[in-house]
């Protein structure tokens, strides 16, 4: 039952070229940076990533993208990564765009053994009708588009059939974990992490703090250990901020008044 692995390198040693990775995180929040960096060092390539976004430029999954290791991504948002746009539009990688809530449910369905489900999201759009570019040619022509999906009517409303997602490996980042693999995520860092962990055939968790079995109350567990195969302790001093927005402060450290609050614009 002890699922502790000594290092991130050891935890991802069997990630093979051509593997599909379900990766937790939202932007740079809750991203398993150590596991991603270990895969970069390990050398696996031709990877398919399933994640909300495929990294932020050369951070998070972006390190694998910039190294040419990712051949396809299944994501909701890819606009924050210039290298992904370049690779996509020049035919060097495939992109399967999926609405964010649908992506979450596809992962959850995969983790619970549900093969497909109906959702109203995407009805009447290219999501259901097909035609979204999946792959381009090197000269910028569309080489492959998404296929139409089944649409059915229930109680007078139309729904599109979406299939479940599973992955060879699930990579997640948790605030607290125990030796049995029970995990707790901190606030918004929870995001896609439990779902990515459920969808992975082999799920690897990097945790900031390790506790003993029984220290986490059952009702506080976000991802039960039954879904987790390996746990590596990484600490919590590597958090990154995607975009920092600050407000001018006065000499005493208090926020300076903005225009309309006594300040001169």
C-alpha positions as CSV (number, residue, x, y, z in Angstrom):
1,X,0.0,0.0,0.0
2,X,3.0,2.3,0.4
3,X,3.1,4.2,-3.0
4,X,6.0,6.5,-2.2
5,X,8.6,6.9,-5.0
6,X,11.9,8.5,-4.2
7,X,12.2,10.9,-7.1
8,X,10.2,12.3,-9.9
9,X,12.7,10.7,-12.4
10,X,11.9,7.3,-10.9
11,X,8.2,8.0,-10.9
12,X,8.0,8.7,-14.7
13,X,10.7,6.2,-15.8
14,X,8.2,4.0,-17.7
15,X,6.5,6.8,-19.6
16,X,7.0,5.7,-23.2
17,X,7.2,7.5,-26.5
18,X,3.7,7.8,-28.0
19,X,2.0,7.8,-24.6
20,X,-1.1,9.8,-23.8
21,X,-0.8,12.0,-20.7
22,X,-3.7,13.5,-18.8
23,X,-2.2,16.4,-16.9
24,X,-3.8,18.5,-14.1
25,X,-3.5,22.3,-13.9
26,X,-5.1,25.5,-15.1
27,X,-2.6,27.9,-16.6
28,X,0.2,27.5,-14.1
29,X,-2.1,26.7,-11.1
30,X,-1.8,23.2,-9.8
31,X,0.6,22.0,-12.5
32,X,2.8,19.0,-11.8
33,X,6.0,20.8,-12.8
34,X,8.4,18.2,-11.4
35,X,6.8,15.3,-13.2
36,X,6.8,17.3,-16.5
37,X,10.4,18.3,-16.1
38,X,11.3,14.6,-15.3
39,X,9.6,13.5,-18.6
40,X,11.6,16.1,-20.5
41,X,14.8,14.7,-19.0
42,X,13.7,11.1,-19.5
43,X,13.3,11.7,-23.3
44,X,9.8,10.3,-24.2
45,X,8.4,11.9,-27.3
46,X,5.5,11.7,-29.8
47,X,3.3,12.4,-26.7
48,X,-0.4,13.2,-26.7
49,X,-1.4,15.6,-23.9
50,X,-4.9,16.0,-22.4
51,X,-5.1,19.2,-20.4
52,X,-7.0,22.4,-20.1
53,X,-4.1,24.2,-21.9
54,X,-0.8,23.0,-23.3
55,X,1.4,25.1,-21.1
56,X,2.1,28.8,-21.0
57,X,4.8,29.4,-23.6
58,X,7.9,27.6,-22.2
59,X,6.5,26.7,-18.8
60,X,4.5,23.7,-17.6
61,X,3.6,21.5,-20.6
62,X,5.3,24.2,-22.7
63,X,8.7,22.7,-21.9
64,X,7.7,19.5,-23.6
65,X,6.1,21.5,-26.5
66,X,9.2,23.6,-27.1
67,X,11.3,20.5,-27.0
68,X,9.2,19.0,-29.8
69,X,7.9,16.1,-27.6
70,X,4.2,16.7,-28.1
71,X,2.5,15.6,-31.3
72,X,-1.1,16.2,-30.3
73,X,-3.0,18.0,-27.6
74,X,-6.6,17.7,-26.5
75,X,-7.3,21.0,-24.8
76,X,-9.9,23.8,-24.2
77,X,-7.6,26.8,-24.6
78,X,-4.5,27.1,-26.7
79,X,-4.4,30.9,-27.2
80,X,-1.7,31.6,-24.6
81,X,1.0,29.7,-26.3
82,X,2.7,31.1,-29.3
83,X,4.8,28.0,-30.0
84,X,1.7,25.8,-30.0
85,X,0.1,28.2,-32.6
86,X,3.2,28.0,-34.8
87,X,3.4,24.2,-34.6
88,X,-0.3,23.8,-35.2
89,X,-0.5,26.2,-38.2
90,X,2.5,24.7,-39.9
91,X,1.3,21.1,-39.6
92,X,3.7,19.9,-37.0
93,X,1.1,19.0,-34.4
94,X,-2.6,18.1,-34.0
95,X,-5.0,20.0,-31.9
96,X,-8.4,18.7,-30.7
97,X,-10.4,21.6,-29.3
98,X,-13.0,20.7,-26.6
99,X,-15.2,23.0,-24.6
100,X,-13.8,23.3,-21.1
101,X,-16.7,21.7,-19.2
102,X,-17.0,19.0,-21.8
103,X,-13.3,18.2,-21.4
104,X,-13.7,17.9,-17.6
105,X,-16.7,15.6,-18.0
106,X,-14.9,13.5,-20.7
107,X,-12.1,12.9,-18.2
108,X,-14.5,12.1,-15.4
109,X,-16.4,9.7,-17.6
110,X,-13.2,7.9,-18.5
111,X,-12.3,7.6,-14.9
112,X,-15.6,6.1,-13.9
113,X,-16.0,3.7,-16.9
114,X,-18.7,5.6,-18.7
115,X,-17.9,5.4,-22.5
116,X,-19.9,8.4,-23.6
117,X,-22.5,11.0,-22.6
118,X,-24.9,13.6,-24.0
119,X,-24.4,17.3,-23.4
120,X,-26.1,20.4,-24.8
121,X,-22.8,22.2,-25.0
122,X,-21.7,22.6,-28.7
123,X,-25.1,21.8,-30.3
124,X,-25.5,24.0,-33.4
125,X,-21.7,24.8,-33.6
126,X,-18.7,23.2,-35.3
127,X,-18.2,21.2,-32.1
128,X,-21.2,19.1,-33.0
129,X,-21.3,19.6,-36.8
130,X,-17.6,19.0,-37.4
131,X,-15.2,21.1,-39.4
132,X,-12.8,22.4,-36.8
133,X,-9.2,22.2,-38.2
134,X,-7.3,19.4,-36.4
135,X,-4.2,19.4,-38.6
136,X,-2.7,21.7,-41.2
137,X,-0.2,21.1,-44.0
138,X,3.2,22.7,-43.8
139,X,2.0,25.4,-46.2
140,X,-1.0,26.3,-44.0
141,X,-3.8,24.5,-45.8
142,X,-6.3,22.5,-43.7
143,X,-5.4,18.8,-43.9
144,X,-7.9,17.3,-41.4
145,X,-11.0,18.5,-39.7
146,X,-13.1,17.2,-36.8
147,X,-15.9,14.8,-37.7
148,X,-19.6,15.4,-37.1
149,X,-20.9,14.0,-33.8
150,X,-24.2,12.3,-33.1
151,X,-27.0,14.7,-32.0
152,X,-30.2,13.4,-30.3
153,X,-33.2,15.1,-28.9
154,X,-34.4,14.5,-25.3
155,X,-37.5,16.3,-23.9
156,X,-37.5,18.7,-26.8
157,X,-33.8,19.7,-26.5
158,X,-30.9,18.6,-28.6
159,X,-27.7,17.1,-27.1
160,X,-24.4,16.1,-28.7
161,X,-22.7,12.8,-27.9
162,X,-19.2,13.2,-26.4
163,X,-16.9,10.2,-25.8
164,X,-14.9,9.6,-22.7
165,X,-11.1,10.2,-22.4
166,X,-8.6,8.0,-20.8
167,X,-4.8,8.2,-20.7
168,X,-1.8,6.0,-20.3
169,X,-0.6,8.2,-17.5
170,X,-2.3,10.8,-15.3
171,X,0.0,13.5,-13.8
172,X,-1.3,15.6,-10.9
173,X,-0.1,18.0,-8.3
174,X,-1.6,17.9,-4.7
175,X,-1.1,20.0,-1.6
176,X,-1.3,17.0,0.7
177,X,-1.0,13.3,0.2
178,X,-0.5,10.2,2.2
179,X,1.4,6.9,1.6
180,X,-1.8,5.3,0.3
181,X,-2.2,7.9,-2.4
182,X,-5.1,9.8,-0.9
183,X,-4.8,13.4,-2.1
184,X,-6.1,16.9,-1.1
185,X,-5.8,19.8,-3.5
186,X,-5.6,23.4,-2.4
187,X,-8.5,25.7,-3.4
188,X,-8.3,26.6,-7.1
189,X,-5.3,24.2,-7.6
190,X,-7.8,21.5,-7.5
191,X,-9.1,22.4,-11.1
192,X,-8.6,19.5,-13.5
193,X,-6.3,17.5,-11.1
194,X,-8.8,15.0,-9.7
195,X,-10.2,14.3,-13.2
196,X,-6.8,13.8,-14.8
197,X,-6.0,11.5,-11.9
198,X,-9.1,9.5,-12.4
199,X,-8.6,9.1,-16.2
200,X,-5.0,7.8,-16.0
201,X,-4.4,4.1,-16.2
202,X,-1.2,4.8,-14.1
203,X,-1.6,8.0,-12.1
204,X,1.4,9.7,-10.6
205,X,1.0,12.4,-8.0
206,X,3.6,15.0,-6.9
207,X,2.7,16.3,-3.4
208,X,3.8,19.3,-1.4
209,X,3.3,17.7,2.0
210,X,3.3,14.0,2.9
211,X,1.2,12.8,5.9
212,X,0.6,9.4,7.3
213,X,-2.5,7.3,6.4
214,X,-5.4,8.3,8.6
215,X,-4.2,11.9,9.0
216,X,-6.5,13.0,6.2
217,X,-10.2,12.8,7.1
218,X,-12.1,10.7,4.6
219,X,-14.5,13.6,3.9
220,X,-11.5,15.8,3.0
221,X,-10.1,13.5,0.3
222,X,-10.5,15.0,-3.2
223,X,-8.9,12.0,-5.0
224,X,-9.0,8.6,-3.3
225,X,-5.8,6.5,-3.3
226,X,-7.6,3.8,-5.4
227,X,-6.9,6.1,-8.4
228,X,-3.3,6.9,-7.5
229,X,-0.4,4.5,-8.2
230,X,2.7,6.6,-7.3
231,X,3.4,9.5,-4.9
232,X,6.5,11.6,-5.0
233,X,7.2,14.4,-2.4
234,X,8.4,17.7,-4.0
235,X,7.8,20.4,-1.5
236,X,6.0,23.6,-2.2
237,X,8.6,26.2,-3.0
238,X,8.2,26.1,-6.8
239,X,4.9,27.8,-7.4
240,X,4.7,30.1,-10.4
241,X,2.5,33.0,-11.3
242,X,1.2,33.2,-14.8
243,X,0.3,36.9,-14.8
244,X,1.1,39.3,-11.9
245,X,-1.0,42.4,-11.6
246,X,-0.2,44.9,-9.0
247,X,-1.5,48.3,-7.8
248,X,0.6,51.3,-7.0
249,X,1.1,51.8,-3.3
250,X,1.8,54.9,-1.2
251,X,4.8,55.4,1.0
252,X,3.2,53.7,4.0
253,X,2.5,50.6,1.9
254,X,-1.2,51.0,1.6
255,X,-2.9,50.8,-1.8
256,X,-2.8,54.2,-3.6
257,X,-6.2,55.6,-4.5
258,X,-7.2,55.1,-8.0
259,X,-8.7,57.7,-10.3
260,X,-12.1,58.7,-8.9
261,X,-11.0,58.0,-5.3
262,X,-9.2,61.2,-4.7
263,X,-6.3,60.7,-7.0
264,X,-5.4,62.8,-10.0
265,X,-5.6,60.7,-13.2
